[in-house]
């Protein structure tokens, strides 16, 4: 059927609060029911059924007795009818049952389990009520979370710069990583659940191996914070091809693509990345102890704004490694003809440009977050050079296959569909792009 994009199926206007996130229940969606969750800036979560034209819906945390901070993300649990998670700017994550009420008194909690940087509580009540469970994760806002494809693992990224991966049913911490600088803003899983990609205030995309518990690569192509990352499940392939050559491939014969993912940032740029088996098979030359005491900030970051590359890369006259971003002509998007306007400076959001300043101030900001964070955050100076956060020259540095300015305002959403790529920006524009090549 031809879609009428001029008239919305449903329209709602809210006063006093703004919608910040939403999620459809793909498991139960059909002609008879279409459950939708909407999170709000004041902390409430609304349940709507668009198929039933339920105008009022149900409101959770209506009196804001559970949490008063902004809802950063809402997600239905995979393959469930009633359970959903809501993360907040308070750093808390709540498990709700849409069939249970939120009573008109503040919930009382009892500690269930705790570990490195997290605690889990259950709600004390004689009758079923919401929230069912409460997680306190890291320090500062909990910016995003994502379930693994099999639904067993939950990856969370926080303003304290930490990626934490939990076994969801047992609520135990399974793995952890620290950003190079500042908070982590977005996270996604590879289609086979082997790798987790994050983006954040260090302007980098970071690829973390779930099985090995280590950073396998970083990608540098953005000029400001990375707001969204997503794997392309229609291009990515986890099948191994015949042996790699240790990254020494001829440019005319590139290694086979194992995974492809995209990123979108506050610099209004979309980047497309290939993660190939020759990169994934590289091993760090000298594994370091988990948390050695730091002596000082590494010399390579003290005076240079350029990102060091793995040894053997091109160097300038001062002996500092340089980056020469290259986009193969064949990889350009023939259908992306949006004329690049005069580039607006995003000075307020630049972070890697002043990475030496940021690294030097890491101890003062107690975790490297530009906004600052309470004591107890992972100190970036202490974890730099360890398995939690290797130095820039200790892991492969990826260059984007495509890097294209596609909006006037910062990009906030990135979705890969079978026949197109969908982006959305702060200006309110939703765009569908033809796939490359």
N, C-alpha and C positions, 0 to 999 in steps of 0.2 A: 504494500500500500504506500502511496505517496504521502510523505510526512509533511505536515503544515508547520514549518518552523517559525511562522509569524505568530501563532497562537499557542501559548503554553497549555499543557494538560491541566496543570494545577499552579496556582499562584497564591502566595501568602505574604503578608506584610507584618513585620514584627516591630513593636515600639519598645524602646528602652533597653533592648539587647539585640545583638547581631548573631546570625547563624555563623558558626566557624568551621563546621565539618558535618559530614553526613555519610550514611552507608545503607545500601539496600541489602536485604537478606536474600542472597542468590539461591540459598537452599530451598526456601519455601515460596519464592516468587512464582506467580502463575496468573492465570486469568481471573481467579477468584480472590487472590490475596497478593498484596505487594507491600510488605512491611518496610518502612523507612525510619531510620534514626537520624535525628538532627541534634547536634551539640551547639551550645550557645556561649557567648562571651561572659555571661554572668554565672555559668556553672550548671544550668539545667540541661536535661536531655529529653527531647520530645519523641514519642513513638507515634507514627502515623501509618495508616493503611490506605494507600492511594486508590487501590482497587475498590474499596468499600466506601469511598468518599466520606471517610471518617474525619469530619471537620475539626473536632476538638482534639482527638487523639488522647494520649496519656502523657503526663509530665512526670519525670523522675527528678529528684532533688529540687522539687518546686520551691520549697522554703529555703533552699540553700543551706540546709542543716548538715548535709554530708560534705560538701565542698563549695566554697565561695569563689574559686578561681575559674578562669576560662577553660572550657573543654578544648583540648588540643586535637583529640582524635576519638572517634567512636567506631567500633567494629563489632559486627556479629561474630561469635565464635564459629569456626568452620563446621559446617554440616550440623548445625543445631537450630531449633525453632525459636527458643526463648532467651538464650544466654547471650550477653554482649558485654564488651569492655569499653570503659571510658577513661581516657587519660586527661590529666589536668595540669595547668601551669604551676600548681602547688608541688608537683613531683609525685603525686599520688595516682594510682591506677585502681579502678573499682570494677568488680565483677557484679553485674546486675542480672536478675531474672525478670523478664518482662511480665511474668505472671504474678510476681510478688509486689506488694505495695511498699511505698516509702512512708513510714509512719511519721506523725507530726512531733517527733522529739529527736534530739541528737542521738545518733547511734553510739552504743558502747562496744568497745572492741577488746578482744583478747588475743595475745600474741600466739601465732601458730608456728612460725619458723623465722629464722633470720640468718644472714650471711654477710659476705663482703659487700657493703654498700646497699643492702636492701633488708626490709622486714615485711612480713606478711601477717595480717590480722584477719580474724573472722568476727562477724557481728554477733554479739551476745543478745539472744532473744529467744523467748519461749515459743514464739510463732514465726514462721518464715517471713522475712522482711529483707529489704534492700538497704545497703549493698550486701551481697553474700560474702565477698572478700575484699580486702583493701591491701594494696601493695604500697610501700614507701620506697621509691627507687632513686638512689643517688641524691644529689643536691641540685636545687634549681628546678626549673620546669622540665617535665617529661614531654619532649617535643613530638615523638612519633613512636609507634611500635608496629610490628608486622609478624604474622604467623608464618611458619615454614609451610611449604606446599602440602605436607602430610598432616599439618595441624598440631604436631607434637611439641614444637619449640616456639618460643616467643622471644623476638629480638626487640630491645628497647633502646632508644637513644635519648640522651638527656643533655641539658645545658651545661652539665659539668664535664662534657666532652667524652663521656664513656658510652660504649656499646656494651650492653649486657644481654646475654642469651640465657633464657630460663627453660628448663623442662616444665611445661605448663602444668601438667597434672600433679607433679610432686612439688612444684614451686621451688625447685632448687636451681642455683646458678650453675650453668654448664660452661660458660666461656665469657671472656671479657677483652675489650680493646679500648685504647685511648686515642682520641683525635690528636693530630699534630699540634693544633692550636685551637682554642675556643670551643664552643658548643657544637654538638652534632644535631642536625636539623631533620634528617630524613634517612630512611633505611628500607632496603628491600632484599628479598631472597632470590637466588638463582632458581630456575624452574625445577632443578633436581635437588635443591636443598643443600648443596655442597658449599656454596659461597654466600656471603652477606656483603652487600655494598652499602656504604654510608656516604653522606655528604654533609657539609657544615660550614662553619665560619673560618676554616683554614683554606677555603677556596678549592679544596681537593675532593676527589672521589677516592675512597679507600676500599679495596677489595680484601676481605678477611675470610680465610678458610675455616669453616666450622669444624671440619674433621681434624685439622692440624692445629687449630687454635693460634694461628699466626697471620700477620699481614702478608699477602702475596704480591700486592702491587698497589701503587697510587697513580691517579690520573690528574694531570695538570692541564687545564684548558680554560677554566673560568677565571674571570677577573674580580669576582665578588662571591658572596656566600652562595652555596649550592642548596636550593630549596627542595628539589625533587629528584629522586633516582628511581629507575624502573628497568627491569630486564625485558628484553624482547623475546617472548616465549616461542615466537613463530620463526625466528632466525637462529636462536641459541640451540646448540646441540652438544650433549655431554658425551657423545661417542668419540673415542680417541682415534685419530688418524695415524698413519705411519710416522715413526719417530721424528721429533723435532731436531733442530740442529743447534740448540743452545742459544737461540736468538741471533745467529749469524746469517739469516736468510737473505738471499738476494732480493732487492726491491721488486724485480720483475717476477719473482716467484714467492709471494707472501705465504706465511704459514696458514694452515687451515683455521677457520674461525671456530672456536669452541663455544664461546658465549658472546652475545652482543647485548649491551645495555646503553641506556641514555641518561642524561642528566640535564636539568634546567635550573637556572640560577637568577639571582637578583641583578646580574649584569645583563639580563634580557637575552642571554644566549642559550641555545640548545646544543648539546654536544652528544655525539654518538661514539661509543667506544667498542673496540673488539678486544676480547680477552682470549688469547690464543694459548695453545698447549705449551709452546716453548717458554712462555712467561710463567705458566702455572708449574712447570717442572723445575724451575730454578729454585735453589735452596740457599738460604743465607750462609755465607762462608764461615762465620764464627757465631754459633748460637750463644747468646749472652745469658747470664743468670737472670732470674725473674725481676728482682728489684735491687740492683747494686746502688750504693750511695754515689750521687753525682759529685764530680769535682767542680765542673763549671759548664757553662753553655758551650757547645762545640764551636771551634774556631770558624768552621765553614759558615755559621749563621751569624757571626758577630758583625761582619762588615758588608756582606753581600746580600742583595735582594734577589739574586738569581737562585733557582733551585738546583742543587747539585744532582748530577746524574750518577748512575752506577759507574764504577771505575772503568776507564777506557773510553768514556764519552768525550766529546769535543771540549776544549778548554780555551779560555781567553789568555791574554798576555799576563794576567795576574795569577794564573794557575787555578782560577775558579771555573767550575763547570758552567756551561751555558745551555740554554734551551733553544732549539730551533724548531718551533711548531711547523709541521708540514701537513697539508691536507691534499691527498692524491686527487688530481683533477677528475679521475673517474668516479671519485666518491662524492662529488658535490651533488646537491639535490637539484635536479633539473627543473622540478616543479616549484621550488621555493624561490619565487621571483620578487619577494617583498623587498622594495628598495631600502637600503640601509640609510636611515636619516643621520644627521649630524649626531655623533656619539655624545650622549650626556654623561657627565662625570658622576660616578656613584661614590664620591669621596667618603661619605659617611660609612659605607659598607666595605671598603677595601680593607683586607686584612693581610693577605700574603705580601702585598707591597711593602708593608712595614713589619715583616716577619722577624727581623732582627730585634726591633723594639719590643715586639710581642713576646719573643722568647726570653728577652732579658727581664721582662716584667712578669714572667710566668709565676715566679714564687710569690710576688706581691698580690697577684689576683687569685691565688689559692685555687689553682686548677686551670688557669689560662683563659678563663671565660672573659670576654671583653666587658660583660656586664657585672663581673664580680660574682663570687659565690661564697657561701659560708664555709667555715672550717670543716674538714672532713672530706673535701673533694680530692680527687687524685691530683697530686702536685705534678704538673707537666715536666718540671725540671728533674724530678726524681725518677719518672718512668721513661724519659727520653733515652733511647738507645737500648731499651729492654724489649722483651717479647710483646709487652703491652703497647709500645709505641717506638718502633724502630726509627733510626735516623733516615733522612731522605735518601742518602746514597746507599742505604743498606737493602733497599727493595727496588724492583724495577719501576721505572717511571713511564707511564703510558702517555701517548699523545692521542688526541681525539681524531677519529676518522673523519668526522664532520664537525665543524664548529660554526654556527650560524646565528646571527642576531635576528630574532623573529618577532619581537614585540617592542612596544614603547615603554611598557612598565615591567617590573620584575615578574618573572615567571613563577607560578606556584603549583601547577599541576602537570603531570606527564603520564600518559596512558598509551600503551601499545595495543592496538587492535589488529586483526588479521589483515585488513585492507588499508589501514591508515594509522597515523600517529596523532594523538589528540593532546593539545596543550591548552592551558588557561593561564591568564595573567591577572595581576592586581587590578588592572583597568576594567576587568569583567568580561573580556573577550575570550570566547572558546573557539579554537581553530582546529580544523582537521587537515593534516598534511599528507600528501601522497608519499609512499615509501620510496627510498632512493633506488635507482638503478633497475 
